[in-house]
């Protein structure tokens, strides 16, 4: 006789009750083993979305998802570990310069990453544009690279939080993605199971992000920080702007190129600023004080680490990156001040050009994406290039151009313009 | 390219929007044909339960379920038709005397009924305790019996509202039964598809009913009355008490016996009162004025019709009814006034004695059930029989007795007692 049944648990949450530890443990375990059916879990997910969960429920739910699979352990490493997770943004290549930078400061960075789906790119897709680079690593190879190089970006194995994997696929088709308790437990179950000692969350806010407004982003951030802290992972979150895309490119090889510029001491100012802000948080979380990541970046040590990190996974850091076969230039409509460049518009355009995928497992183009030649606050000249679109398939231009319509504003020179800071808030 | 997709419809209802006609038509049709998956429909059902539906949405949803199957038509009959539907109660044998009584008054009564599940019995289960009686009739046989005898109680075919059949089974396992829009559309889609000219709804209220409080029962009743009226079916609802079980018996053969007593001019006063109240509404709905059902009952014409109705479906109205092999008597604990006899306690006891089923398709005992020898307001004597339990399997007594614990109160003689009326309200 099982301890609970699915209808009892669904009705409790439906009627606004707080689920007991025993109910949560049972329902996650039974769902993982197929004893709770998909149609029951989706009804429960909808009830959670509409009626919410307490902090205690979310923590128990997260723990139950961790318990559904294996856990990793980095305690044998000679260095402390720090991980970073971004909720996903347009042009968000920060992991690429950040991981080698933090590793060069003496902290091991295990970045178990995913592929992109929809308008935001995936870190693995970006790195796969480097000739020869492989995302799949055995656990032993990953640990050896962490000890040796200090940074690894690789595909997460299927053994961590399998309940989350199953639930995430279900939420995707049942309109139950946008529930803060389910988002927070999904992210944190994987990060806690992974075994990092400290974690910095980059919660994106704005038109190009999953969270469109600051209040909901702050709620998600504080929920995740509490989950991490309770599980013994030193966790902090930065709320960062995603109304404008990061840097000057969105795409796979395009973003690798921009990341290498940052590692070489150049690159767009916003990418450098956010990379350093996250690096400082990761170093603090790992207890590595007295190291200034800006100095390490300037010293070239981060670039050295990048090259070793790429080589260790079969990539050639000196190889030319793929370039799309076709380009299309969009010029500025008038002379004036660029006051807005919408992250969602740019993200959709890059996706439609072939940089992203619409269904899991589909291929992406390495060279496809969008470059913009000005950022909000910059002056533009009528007829001069504003955006360059890249794709191997020119028939994709028209749909990409559609998504850019209304996606930027040029105002008369002299219009007052107040830049949005990159880091909007910090939750610890 | 389909007009809609499931996630879009789910998210619209989740976020509190009113679904369009096109969304509702699409989702019911696609669900019937397996293009919307169970896990999507259950998430939608939960969103409907928690966020509600407007009258327009409920009407469209009902129509879409009717359109998923075939419709019947009684317009070829020489008499007007009237149907009755009860939301289910303990000891609710009213259909048995009511159908022949209304037929004897000149109105055709097509009662497409179901079997019981849980603590309330099913009309077909009760009639099947009559030796030889068959629930299954072809459509032609049903129409012929309606024309000839005037009353038929038979199993509903599977061709009416198949979308409802599929959705009802899903709601049962996903905690989404208790949604007024879904309950109302489920009942009314079948009744409208059946083609009755008028309909009287008996909406039960109280501990033994699906609806525990008057406000929700009134909301359900008015929703169903509006649906029927909009579909051209003259519809009225009575809200009736189900805090106390009806009559003096709950069980299959036990209730047939009590019904025959009513047809013979005797029987418990509450059963007679409710039968006559519903008969008057059915006659009025069918436009049959100037006939007093109390006189028709007293004349013996309703009993004649009962005998013909039973015989037409292979039953022997003169045969002895089955009797359970074992009985157990519960005596009154003290001398005094019986002030409460709880419908749910009695219903559960009858179910546990074998009168009902726990899973669809299971067999029921014809003789099992509960008799009570007093009703609230009656004086009882310490040690005298209060309840008699009937079953073929004496090992069932202990669980039945458990469900009766705390199910009745005996107060000192002289305690003030205010009887609850049977008919609590009328919605038209």
Boltz contact constraints between the chains, C-beta under 6 A:
constraints:
  - contact:
      token1: [A, 7]
      token2: [B, 175]
      max_distance: 6.0
  - contact:
      token1: [A, 10]
      token2: [B, 175]
      max_distance: 6.0
  - contact:
      token1: [A, 11]
      token2: [B, 175]
      max_distance: 6.0
  - contact:
      token1: [A, 14]
      token2: [B, 175]
      max_distance: 6.0
  - contact:
      token1: [A, 38]
      token2: [B, 39]
      max_distance: 6.0
  - contact:
      token1: [A, 39]
      token2: [B, 38]
      max_distance: 6.0
  - contact:
      token1: [A, 39]
      token2: [B, 39]
      max_distance: 6.0
  - contact:
      token1: [A, 39]
      token2: [B, 42]
      max_distance: 6.0
  - contact:
      token1: [A, 39]
      token2: [B, 174]
      max_distance: 6.0
  - contact:
      token1: [A, 40]
      token2: [B, 174]
      max_distance: 6.0
  - contact:
      token1: [A, 42]
      token2: [B, 39]
      max_distance: 6.0
  - contact:
      token1: [A, 42]
      token2: [B, 42]
      max_distance: 6.0
  - contact:
      token1: [A, 42]
      token2: [B, 43]
      max_distance: 6.0
  - contact:
      token1: [A, 43]
      token2: [B, 42]
      max_distance: 6.0
  - contact:
      token1: [A, 43]
      token2: [B, 46]
      max_distance: 6.0
  - contact:
      token1: [A, 43]
      token2: [B, 174]
      max_distance: 6.0
  - contact:
      token1: [A, 43]
      token2: [B, 175]
      max_distance: 6.0
  - contact:
      token1: [A, 46]
      token2: [B, 43]
      max_distance: 6.0
  - contact:
      token1: [A, 46]
      token2: [B, 46]
      max_distance: 6.0
  - contact:
      token1: [A, 46]
      token2: [B, 47]
      max_distance: 6.0
  - contact:
      token1: [A, 47]
      token2: [B, 46]
      max_distance: 6.0
  - contact:
      token1: [A, 50]
      token2: [B, 50]
      max_distance: 6.0
  - contact:
      token1: [A, 174]
      token2: [B, 39]
      max_distance: 6.0
  - contact:
      token1: [A, 174]
      token2: [B, 40]
      max_distance: 6.0
  - contact:
      token1: [A, 174]
      token2: [B, 43]
      max_distance: 6.0
  - contact:
      token1: [A, 175]
      token2: [B, 7]
      max_distance: 6.0
  - contact:
      token1: [A, 175]
      token2: [B, 10]
      max_distance: 6.0
  - contact:
      token1: [A, 175]
      token2: [B, 11]
      max_distance: 6.0
  - contact:
      token1: [A, 175]
      token2: [B, 14]
      max_distance: 6.0
  - contact:
      token1: [A, 175]
      token2: [B, 43]
      max_distance: 6.0
